[in-house]
Amino acid sequence: QGQLLAKSWSSLFGGAALRGPIYSFNGRNILADPLWPRRLAWHGSTPRGGHARQWDCQGWRSSGTAQGMASALGEGRLLAGQRHNCSTP
């Protein structure tokens, strides 16, 4: 929608808070909409931006217990992810 999310590429990953709002593909503001209670950015990356092969939800099945890396959007550290069950909405 044309707004600036971060001042620079490094600030996007280095601790600066994202500037909101952030919209889903259907136009909802995910930082305020109750449809998005967890407000996670799923990325499957290490903190340095590499592929976290064990934690990328690759091959996920709804009945499985696989985990993937995701970060809370409000924390400002996009790749400082934690593992979450791949079935988490």
Residue pairs with C-beta under 8 A, 6 or more apart in sequence:
1 23
3 19
3 21
4 19
5 12
5 18
5 19
5 22
6 12
6 16
6 18
6 19
7 16
12 18
12 78
13 49
13 77
13 78
13 79
14 77
15 76
15 77
16 76
17 74
17 75
17 76
18 73
18 74
18 76
18 78
20 29
20 31
21 29
21 30
21 31
21 32
22 29
22 30
22 31
22 73
23 29
23 30
24 30
24 33
24 36
28 35
28 36
30 36
30 39
30 73
31 39
31 73
31 74
37 89
38 72
38 84
38 88
38 89
39 72
39 73
39 74
40 70
40 71
40 72
40 73
40 84
40 88
41 70
41 71
41 72
41 73
41 78
42 57
42 68
42 69
42 70
42 84
43 69
43 70
43 71
43 78
43 79
43 81
44 51
44 52
44 55
44 56
44 57
44 58
44 68
44 69
45 51
45 52
45 69
45 79
45 81
46 52
46 69
46 79
47 79
47 80
47 81
48 79
49 79
52 69
52 81
55 67
55 68
55 69
55 81
55 83
56 68
56 69
57 66
57 67
57 68
57 86
59 66
60 66
60 68
60 86
60 87
62 87
64 86
64 87
65 85
66 85
66 86
67 83
67 84
67 85
67 86
68 83
68 84
68 86
69 81
69 82
69 83
69 84
70 81
70 82
70 83
70 84
70 88
71 77
71 78
71 79
71 80
71 81
71 82
